[in-house]
Amino acid sequence: MTRLRVCYHLAVPPGDVAALAASVLLEQSVEVPHPVATRHAFVRDHLLGTLESLEPDPDGGFRMWLALPTATALADPAQFLNVLFGNVSLHPSARLLDFELPPPCFEMLPGPRFGLDGLRRLTGVARRPFTCAALKPVGLSAPELAVLCRQFAEGGIDLIKDDHYLADHPFAPFEARVRACLEAVGDVHARTGHRAVYVPNLSGTPDQVMRQAVVARQAGVQVAMVAPMLIGLPALRELTRHHPDLPVMAHPSFAGSTRIAPPALLGKLFRLFGADAVIFASYGGRFGNTRTESVAVATCLRQPWGPLRPALPVLGGGMRVERVPELIAAFGPDVALLVGGDLLEAGETLIERTRIFTEAVAVA
Amino acid sequence: MTRLRVCYHLAVPPGDVAALAASVLLEQSVEVPHPVATRHAFVRDHLLGTLESLEPDPDGGFRMWLALPTATALADPAQFLNVLFGNVSLHPSARLLDFELPPPCFEMLPGPRFGLDGLRRLTGVARRPFTCAALKPVGLSAPELAVLCRQFAEGGIDLIKDDHYLADHPFAPFEARVRACLEAVGDVHARTGHRAVYVPNLSGTPDQVMRQAVVARQAGVQVAMVAPMLIGLPALRELTRHHPDLPVMAHPSFAGSTRIAPPALLGKLFRLFGADAVIFASYGGRFGNTRTESVAVATCLRQPWGPLRPALPVLGGGMRVERVPELIAAFGPDVALLVGGDLLEAGETLIERTRIFTEAVAVA
């Protein structure tokens, strides 16, 4: 029988850890007292979990690996999350650190359809890091956003993404915004030969997201963005199934609200659920992440993992143009560098500032 | 202009709090440097937030109330979450404590369609607490689950809910399970006059959840359960819109993974997104919640709140029959008491043990 291996951190004193470990093991498998579970042969033989290891963590507390039944997890993508970190998330002392999957899981959750290589083919960015900029603030009209989009394209940006606050607002309706921004990148392409890819944000209930995806595809959008924790990870899975030819960039909004280690959530779960590119807050920005953790997220996105394609790490969260060489040294060339406010602050000289950014990446 | 008022806890030293407060204020409104935001008249006038108060928290750190623009939040239910706790969730020192909404928010998110009173009408449980039991463990076949369902119905349970691990598994397919359990409660009703309500769990991607809801309605299901954090809160909103005549019970799986205070998440957000009943781990059970926090969740679910109907608090997470009088004293009669493993442990005497439970509630 195949098992899902899951690693939790348990922040409890040594005297309490055995009881908590046993409790988590039941909670994440059958959620009944052990005598009740073992009453039924099928449950006893196929649906109980196993404690694989329980060791002190060098940084305090304990690290526990469980083997959990894939028979439960494979019912659907929500059940997969349920087995991974459902009720155990209600234990304030438990944190999801990591997980490892047997092959059947990849049939339900096949990961990126395009990933890093697909995005390189789509954009023509062969080996260097991608450059990425954000259309914001929310409140600009569709024509104003298109002006910004045109300037970024003229500055040589590869991926011009909507801010995650851009939705189907009355002051900048989704379809008008998408059409205006696509026209902007199209004009710059015709005039300069540089083909920027505009990445609109899809937002709303699952129906709204799917409708926006249809509108976007019909208008000619090649890559779309969603915030998987806002719309729900199963909705991301569904989007990738409904639109097999639309690469998806994932935004981390609401994702920090979890007690799941960022490499496990942004690096593994987002990739597993189909994100081709994943934006995350890098070290040295606004969010206080460590360099080790940032590099670990990028590593999880790109490393070999079963049949899954590597995904593109997108470094954001307050990156500045001056840090281009340092960031490339830290993360390597298989990344996108997302610079937001630092470009927008340039105001009248936005295009020049953007060129400094894209040229720094080109020569790095 | 109407504003969304949001309260965050900031766990930082006094010397750092002003900078973090200013940063969160921008992060949750326009996510660009202040000079960029104020360049645009519409943004400056309508989309910036305001710091309303910043005070030391008696338990350490600071409590900050912000007024944030509803113009952004009202685009769709995912944007609402984004404005409430999107990027700020990436600050490890920030936690969402509470929020208050202006009337326009209730048009997009009208809350429970049935709520406490609707569930009382539907079940005929007039004034006393509801009794609730769970069908588990996962791994039982549909006929085995139906046997359990029948026993709980014979024991007098009001609401017999699926365990949250029950999904559309090959060993207990959704439709077969639903039909068998409905037949079981129907038989007991015909024989004894006691009408238990069977509450199946809907799980999966949004499409799967909606399909299961259709199957359930056609089979005669009167109340369904979902885990909103597993399927995504916007999918819950959509379910309640697609099935206006199907009350929904919400399960907290994956909900503890957030850094959102349980009264704000389970008490306010779940209710706002349309849950008619909300299961949460009460104090004294398996999850170590405090009595104060548990009562606060119940209070948030039931208290007057704009045009929203009160929702039914469902106390779970390891409740035992012997605690019935104490729990009713603590929470009052407008609750459901969910007893799971404690009943199942009775084995051969399940019906008797269930009767002890339902009679204790009846006389309390």
Interface residues (C-beta under 8 A of the other chain):
Chain A: S23 E27 V30 E31 V32 P33 P35 V36 A37 R39 H40 F42 V43 H46 L47 A71 T72 A75 D76 P77 A78 Q79 L81 N82 V83 F85 G86 N87 S89 L90 H91 P92 L96 K136 P137 V138 G139 L140 S141 E144 D163 H164 Y165 A167 D168 H169 F171 S203 G204 T205 P206 D207 Q208 V209 A227 L230 I231 G232 L233 P234 A235 R237 E238 R241 P252 S253 F254 A255 G256 S257 T258 R259 I260 A281 R286 F287 G288 G317 G340 G341 L344 E345 G347
Chain B: S23 E27 V30 E31 V32 P33 P35 V36 A37 R39 H40 F42 V43 H46 L47 A71 T72 A75 D76 P77 A78 Q79 L81 N82 V83 F85 G86 N87 V88 S89 L90 H91 P92 L96 K136 P137 V138 G139 L140 S141 E144 D163 H164 Y165 A167 D168 H169 F171 S203 G204 T205 P206 D207 Q208 V209 A227 L230 I231 G232 L233 P234 A235 R237 E238 R241 P252 S253 F254 A255 G256 S257 T258 R259 I260 A281 R286 F287 G288 G317 G340 G341 L344 E345 G347
